[in-house]
Amino acid sequence: MALMRGFLGAKKILSRSVTATTPKGFLAVYVGEDQVQKKRYMVPLSYLNQPSFQALLSKSEEVFGFDHPMGGLTIPCPEDAFISVTSVLQGR
């Protein structure tokens, strides 16, 4: 039950409206496996130092290299997996 509350809390915090601006100290990423529908998230820059988030970035590099079709950083993983990783990081 506590894991589910953490999961939902992380999703609420990470999920932002789709706007052209990115707040200072955050990075916009697009998450999803579907080529057409990807969801935009704002993640704190501090996540870039975390091994679990770096694993997501490595997967992105394997799939896209440095040519991202969305014009931004795209992480090709299920949204639930992304939220699971970032919810753990949120508690740190």
DSSP file with accessible surface (Angstrom, degrees, kcal/mol):
  #  RESIDUE AA STRUCTURE BP1 BP2  ACC     N-H-->O    O-->H-N    N-H-->O    O-->H-N    TCO  KAPPA ALPHA  PHI   PSI    X-CA   Y-CA   Z-CA
    1    1 A M     >        0   0  169      0, 0.0     4,-2.1     0, 0.0     5,-0.2   0.000 360.0 360.0 360.0 -43.4    0.0    0.0    0.0
    2    2 A A  H  >  +     0   0   66      1,-0.2     4,-2.4     2,-0.2     5,-0.2   0.881 360.0  53.8 -64.4 -36.7    2.8    2.4    0.9
    3    3 A L  H  > S+     0   0  138      1,-0.2     4,-2.6     2,-0.2    -1,-0.2   0.912 107.8  50.3 -63.4 -40.5    4.5    1.6   -2.4
    4    4 A M  H  > S+     0   0  104      2,-0.2     4,-2.7     1,-0.2     5,-0.2   0.915 109.6  49.9 -65.2 -41.1    1.3    2.4   -4.3
    5    5 A R  H  X S+     0   0  158     -4,-2.1     4,-2.6     2,-0.2    -1,-0.2   0.918 112.6  47.9 -62.9 -41.3    1.0    5.8   -2.5
    6    6 A G  H  X S+     0   0   37     -4,-2.4     4,-2.5     2,-0.2    -2,-0.2   0.905 111.2  51.4 -64.2 -40.0    4.7    6.5   -3.4
    7    7 A F  H  X S+     0   0   43     -4,-2.6     4,-2.1     2,-0.2    -2,-0.2   0.942 113.2  43.5 -61.6 -48.3    4.0    5.5   -6.9
    8    8 A L  H  X S+     0   0   94     -4,-2.7     4,-2.2     1,-0.2    -2,-0.2   0.891 113.4  52.1 -67.7 -37.3    1.0    7.8   -7.3
    9    9 A G  H  X S+     0   0   30     -4,-2.6     4,-2.4    -5,-0.2    -1,-0.2   0.913 110.1  48.5 -64.6 -42.3    2.8   10.7   -5.5
   10   10 A A  H  X S+     0   0    0     -4,-2.5     4,-2.9     1,-0.2     5,-0.3   0.913 110.0  51.9 -64.2 -41.1    5.8   10.4   -7.8
   11   11 A K  H  X S+     0   0   67     -4,-2.1     4,-2.1     1,-0.2    -2,-0.2   0.923 110.8  48.3 -62.6 -40.7    3.5   10.4  -10.9
   12   12 A K  H  < S+     0   0  174     -4,-2.2    -2,-0.2     1,-0.2    -1,-0.2   0.924 115.6  43.3 -66.1 -43.1    1.8   13.5   -9.6
   13   13 A I  H  < S+     0   0   78     -4,-2.4    -2,-0.2     1,-0.2    -1,-0.2   0.918 118.4  43.4 -69.9 -42.5    5.0   15.4   -8.9
   14   14 A L  H  < S+     0   0    3     -4,-2.9    28,-1.8    -5,-0.2     2,-0.3   0.820  95.9  87.1 -74.5 -32.6    6.8   14.3  -12.1
   15   15 A S  B  <  +A   41   0A  37     -4,-2.1     2,-0.3    -5,-0.3    26,-0.2  -0.547  56.5 172.1 -75.3 128.8    3.9   14.8  -14.5
   16   16 A R        -     0   0   99     24,-0.8    24,-0.2    -2,-0.3     2,-0.0  -0.908  38.9 -91.5-129.8 159.4    3.6   18.4  -15.8
   17   17 A S        -     0   0   88     -2,-0.3     2,-1.1     1,-0.1    -1,-0.0  -0.376  50.8 -99.2 -67.5 153.8    1.5   20.0  -18.4
   18   18 A V        +     0   0  117      2,-0.0     2,-0.3    -2,-0.0    -1,-0.1  -0.639  65.7 146.6 -80.0 103.0    2.9   20.0  -21.8
   19   19 A T        -     0   0   62     -2,-1.1    -3,-0.0     2,-0.2     0, 0.0  -0.885  58.4-116.4-130.6 168.4    4.4   23.5  -22.2
   20   20 A A  S    S+     0   0  104     -2,-0.3     2,-0.3     2,-0.0    -2,-0.0   0.639  89.8  82.5 -81.3 -13.1    7.4   24.9  -24.0
   21   21 A T        -     0   0  103      0, 0.0    -2,-0.2     0, 0.0     0, 0.0  -0.685  59.5-159.7 -98.3 147.6    9.1   26.0  -20.8
   22   22 A T        -     0   0   62     -2,-0.3     3,-0.1     4,-0.1     4,-0.1  -0.993  26.8-118.5-121.7 125.3   11.2   23.9  -18.5
   23   23 A P    >   -     0   0   58      0, 0.0     3,-1.7     0, 0.0     2,-0.0  -0.232  40.8 -89.2 -61.4 151.2   11.7   25.1  -14.9
   24   24 A K  T 3  S+     0   0  207      1,-0.3     3,-0.1     3,-0.0     0, 0.0  -0.337 115.5  26.8 -59.7 134.8   15.2   25.8  -13.8
   25   25 A G  T 3  S+     0   0   37      1,-0.3    20,-2.4    -3,-0.1    21,-0.3   0.520 106.3  97.2  89.2   5.7   16.9   22.7  -12.3
   26   26 A F  E <   -B   44   0A  65     -3,-1.7     2,-0.4    18,-0.3    -1,-0.3  -0.871  58.2-147.5-126.0 161.1   14.7   20.3  -14.3
   27   27 A L  E     -B   43   0A  46     16,-2.7    16,-2.7    -2,-0.3     2,-0.4  -0.990  17.4-133.3-127.0 132.3   15.1   18.3  -17.6
   28   28 A A  E     +B   42   0A  17     -2,-0.4    45,-0.6    14,-0.2     2,-0.3  -0.741  29.9 177.0 -86.2 130.8   12.2   17.6  -19.9
   29   29 A V  E     -Bc  41  73A   0     12,-2.8    12,-3.0    -2,-0.4     2,-0.5  -0.966  25.0-137.6-130.7 151.7   12.0   13.9  -21.1
   30   30 A Y  E     -Bc  40  74A  50     43,-2.8    45,-3.6    -2,-0.3     2,-0.4  -0.941  24.8-164.6-108.5 130.2    9.6   12.0  -23.2
   31   31 A V  E     +Bc  39  75A   2      8,-2.8     8,-2.6    -2,-0.5     2,-0.2  -0.944  32.2  80.9-123.2 135.9    8.7    8.6  -22.0
   32   32 A G        -     0   0    8     43,-1.8     6,-0.1    -2,-0.4    45,-0.1  -0.634  59.5-123.1 148.9 157.1    7.0    5.7  -23.7
   33   33 A E  S    S+     0   0  122     -2,-0.2     2,-0.3    43,-0.2     5,-0.1   0.696  84.0  92.6 -93.5 -24.8    7.4    2.8  -26.0
   34   34 A D  S    S-     0   0   85      3,-0.4     0, 0.0     1,-0.1     0, 0.0  -0.548  70.5-144.1 -73.7 130.3    4.8    3.8  -28.6
   35   35 A Q  S    S+     0   0  125     -2,-0.3    -1,-0.1     1,-0.2     3,-0.1   0.790  97.4  41.4 -65.9 -27.1    6.3    5.9  -31.4
   36   36 A V  S    S+     0   0  123      1,-0.2     2,-0.7    -3,-0.0    -1,-0.2   0.909 113.7  46.8 -88.9 -47.0    3.2    8.1  -31.6
   37   37 A Q        +     0   0  150      2,-0.0    -3,-0.4     0, 0.0     2,-0.4  -0.868  61.6 156.3-108.1 112.9    2.3    8.7  -28.0
   38   38 A K        -     0   0   31     -2,-0.7     2,-0.4    -3,-0.1    -6,-0.2  -0.969  32.9-133.0-128.0 147.8    4.9    9.7  -25.5
   39   39 A K  E     - B   0  31A  74     -8,-2.6    -8,-2.8    -2,-0.4     2,-0.4  -0.838  17.0-130.5-105.0 138.7    4.3   11.5  -22.3
   40   40 A R  E     - B   0  30A  18     -2,-0.4   -24,-0.8   -10,-0.2     2,-0.3  -0.724  28.0-179.7 -90.5 132.8    6.4   14.5  -21.2
   41   41 A Y  E     -AB  15  29A   0    -12,-3.0   -12,-2.8    -2,-0.4     2,-0.5  -0.947  23.4-138.4-128.1 151.8    7.9   14.6  -17.7
   42   42 A M  E     - B   0  28A   4    -28,-1.8   -14,-0.2    -2,-0.3   -16,-0.0  -0.948  25.5-173.9-106.9 125.2   10.0   17.1  -15.9
   43   43 A V  E     - B   0  27A   1    -16,-2.7   -16,-2.7    -2,-0.5     5,-0.1  -0.944  29.7-105.8-120.7 143.5   12.8   15.4  -13.8
   44   44 A P  E >   - B   0  26A  29      0, 0.0     3,-1.8     0, 0.0     4,-0.3  -0.365  26.3-125.2 -62.9 142.9   15.2   17.1  -11.4
   45   45 A L  G >  S+     0   0   80    -20,-2.4     3,-1.9     1,-0.3     4,-0.3   0.795 106.3  73.6 -59.9 -25.6   18.7   17.4  -12.8
   46   46 A S  G >  S+     0   0   72    -21,-0.3     3,-1.3     1,-0.3    -1,-0.3   0.763  82.8  69.2 -61.9 -22.9   20.0   15.6   -9.6
   47   47 A Y  G X  S+     0   0   16     -3,-1.8     3,-1.8     1,-0.2    -1,-0.3   0.765  81.4  75.3 -65.9 -23.5   18.5   12.4  -11.1
   48   48 A L  G <  S+     0   0   58     -3,-1.9    -1,-0.2    -4,-0.3    -2,-0.2   0.756  92.8  53.0 -62.6 -22.7   21.3   12.5  -13.8
   49   49 A N  G <  S+     0   0  126     -3,-1.3    -1,-0.3    -4,-0.3    -2,-0.2   0.512  88.2  99.7 -87.6  -7.1   23.8   11.3  -11.2
   50   50 A Q  S <> S-     0   0   53     -3,-1.8     4,-2.6    -4,-0.2     3,-0.4  -0.687  70.4-139.4 -89.4 130.5   21.8    8.3  -10.1
   51   51 A P  H  > S+     0   0   90      0, 0.0     4,-1.9     0, 0.0    -1,-0.1   0.863 101.9  54.1 -55.5 -38.5   22.7    4.9  -11.5
   52   52 A S  H  > S+     0   0   43      1,-0.2     4,-1.1     2,-0.2    34,-0.1   0.898 112.1  43.6 -67.1 -36.8   19.1    3.8  -12.0
   53   53 A F  H  > S+     0   0    0     -3,-0.4     4,-2.1    -6,-0.3    -1,-0.2   0.882 109.6  57.1 -74.1 -35.6   18.3    6.9  -14.0
   54   54 A Q  H  X S+     0   0   87     -4,-2.6     4,-2.4     1,-0.2    -2,-0.2   0.852 101.2  57.9 -62.3 -32.0   21.6    6.5  -15.9
   55   55 A A  H  X S+     0   0   60     -4,-1.9     4,-1.9     2,-0.2    -1,-0.2   0.901 105.6  49.4 -64.3 -39.7   20.4    3.0  -16.9
   56   56 A L  H  X S+     0   0   19     -4,-1.1     4,-2.0     1,-0.2    -2,-0.2   0.908 110.8  50.3 -63.7 -40.7   17.3    4.6  -18.5
   57   57 A L  H  X S+     0   0   41     -4,-2.1     4,-2.4     1,-0.2    -2,-0.2   0.885 107.4  53.7 -65.6 -36.6   19.5    7.1  -20.3
   58   58 A S  H  X S+     0   0   56     -4,-2.4     4,-2.4     2,-0.2    -1,-0.2   0.900 107.0  51.4 -64.3 -39.4   21.7    4.3  -21.6
   59   59 A K  H  X S+     0   0   80     -4,-1.9     4,-2.1     2,-0.2    -1,-0.2   0.916 109.1  51.3 -62.4 -40.9   18.7    2.5  -23.0
   60   60 A S  H  X>S+     0   0    2     -4,-2.0     4,-3.1     1,-0.2     5,-0.6   0.922 109.4  49.6 -61.6 -43.0   17.7    5.7  -24.8
   61   61 A E  H  X5S+     0   0  101     -4,-2.4     4,-1.9     1,-0.2    -1,-0.2   0.902 109.3  52.4 -64.5 -38.4   21.2    6.0  -26.3
   62   62 A E  H  <5S+     0   0  160     -4,-2.4    -1,-0.2     1,-0.2    -2,-0.2   0.901 117.9  37.0 -62.7 -40.7   21.1    2.4  -27.5
   63   63 A V  H  <5S+     0   0   81     -4,-2.1    -2,-0.2    -5,-0.2    -1,-0.2   0.922 136.7  13.7 -79.3 -45.6   17.8    3.0  -29.3
   64   64 A F  H ><5S-     0   0   32     -4,-3.1     3,-1.8     1,-0.3     2,-0.2   0.584  77.9-156.7-109.8 -15.7   18.2    6.5  -30.6
   65   65 A G  T 3<<S-     0   0   28     -4,-1.9    -1,-0.3    -5,-0.6    -2,-0.1  -0.520  72.4 -39.3  65.7-133.0   21.8    7.4  -30.3
   66   66 A F  T 3  S+     0   0  183     -2,-0.2     2,-0.8     1,-0.1    -1,-0.2   0.207 122.0  92.1-110.3  16.8   21.8   11.2  -30.2
   67   67 A D    <   -     0   0  133     -3,-1.8    -1,-0.1    -6,-0.1     5,-0.0  -0.819  58.1-173.7-111.5  90.2   19.1   11.7  -32.8
   68   68 A H    >   -     0   0   36     -2,-0.8     3,-1.6     1,-0.1     5,-0.0  -0.749  20.0-147.8 -91.1 126.3   15.8   11.9  -30.8
   69   69 A P  T 3  S+     0   0   81      0, 0.0    -1,-0.1     0, 0.0     4,-0.1   0.757  95.8  56.3 -65.8 -24.1   12.7   11.9  -32.9
   70   70 A M  T 3  S-     0   0   74      2,-0.4     3,-0.1   -40,-0.1    -2,-0.0   0.488 113.0-114.5 -86.3  -3.1   10.8   14.1  -30.5
   71   71 A G  S <  S+     0   0   76     -3,-1.6     2,-0.2     1,-0.3    -1,-0.0   0.512  92.7  60.1  82.8   1.3   13.4   16.8  -30.6
   72   72 A G  S    S-     0   0   25     -5,-0.0     2,-0.4   -42,-0.0    -2,-0.4  -0.808 107.3 -52.0-143.5-174.8   14.2   16.2  -26.9
   73   73 A L  E     -c   29   0A  40    -45,-0.6   -43,-2.8    -2,-0.2     2,-0.5  -0.530  54.5-165.7 -71.1 120.9   15.4   13.4  -24.7
   74   74 A T  E     -c   30   0A   0     -2,-0.4   -43,-0.2   -45,-0.2   -10,-0.2  -0.947   9.0-160.6-113.1 127.5   13.2   10.3  -25.3
   75   75 A I  E     -c   31   0A   0    -45,-3.6   -43,-1.8    -2,-0.5     2,-1.8  -0.931  11.1-149.8-109.0 110.8   13.3    7.4  -22.9
   76   76 A P        +     0   0   14      0, 0.0   -43,-0.2     0, 0.0   -45,-0.1  -0.528  56.0 103.5 -84.8  76.7   11.9    4.2  -24.6
   77   77 A C  S    S-     0   0    4     -2,-1.8   -45,-0.3   -45,-0.1    -2,-0.1  -0.968  80.6 -78.0-145.2 162.4   10.4    2.4  -21.7
   78   78 A P     >  -     0   0   54      0, 0.0     4,-2.0     0, 0.0     3,-0.4  -0.342  40.3-124.1 -60.8 143.6    7.0    1.8  -20.3
   79   79 A E  H  > S+     0   0   54      1,-0.2     4,-2.6     2,-0.2     5,-0.2   0.887 111.2  56.7 -57.3 -38.8    5.7    4.8  -18.4
   80   80 A D  H  > S+     0   0  102      1,-0.2     4,-2.2     2,-0.2    -1,-0.2   0.883 106.1  49.8 -61.9 -38.8    5.1    2.6  -15.3
   81   81 A A  H  > S+     0   0   40     -3,-0.4     4,-2.2     2,-0.2    -1,-0.2   0.918 110.7  49.8 -66.4 -42.4    8.8    1.5  -15.3
   82   82 A F  H  X S+     0   0    0     -4,-2.0     4,-2.6     1,-0.2     5,-0.2   0.936 112.2  47.3 -60.8 -45.8    9.9    5.1  -15.5
   83   83 A I  H  X S+     0   0    0     -4,-2.6     4,-2.4     1,-0.2    -1,-0.2   0.887 109.3  54.6 -65.7 -36.8    7.6    6.1  -12.7
   84   84 A S  H  X S+     0   0   62     -4,-2.2     4,-1.3    -5,-0.2    -1,-0.2   0.935 111.3  44.2 -61.7 -47.0    8.9    3.2  -10.6
   85   85 A V  H  X S+     0   0   34     -4,-2.2     4,-1.7     1,-0.2     3,-0.2   0.942 116.6  45.4 -63.4 -47.8   12.5    4.3  -11.0
   86   86 A T  H  X S+     0   0    0     -4,-2.6     4,-2.0     1,-0.2    -2,-0.2   0.815 105.8  60.0 -72.5 -25.9   11.8    8.0  -10.3
   87   87 A S  H  X S+     0   0   19     -4,-2.4     4,-1.0    -5,-0.2    -1,-0.2   0.879 105.9  48.9 -68.2 -34.4    9.6    7.3   -7.3
   88   88 A V  H  < S+     0   0   79     -4,-1.3     3,-0.5    -3,-0.2     4,-0.2   0.922 112.1  48.8 -66.6 -41.8   12.6    5.6   -5.6
   89   89 A L  H >< S+     0   0    7     -4,-1.7     3,-1.5     1,-0.2    -2,-0.2   0.832 102.3  63.0 -67.3 -32.6   14.8    8.5   -6.5
   90   90 A Q  H 3< S+     0   0   72     -4,-2.0    -1,-0.2     1,-0.3    -2,-0.2   0.853  97.7  56.9 -61.3 -33.7   12.2   11.0   -5.2
   91   91 A G  T 3<        0   0   72     -4,-1.0    -1,-0.3    -3,-0.5    -2,-0.2   0.539 360.0 360.0 -77.0  -6.1   12.6    9.5   -1.7
   92   92 A R    <         0   0  187     -3,-1.5    -3,-0.0    -4,-0.2    -4,-0.0  -0.498 360.0 360.0 -88.1 360.0   16.3   10.2   -1.6
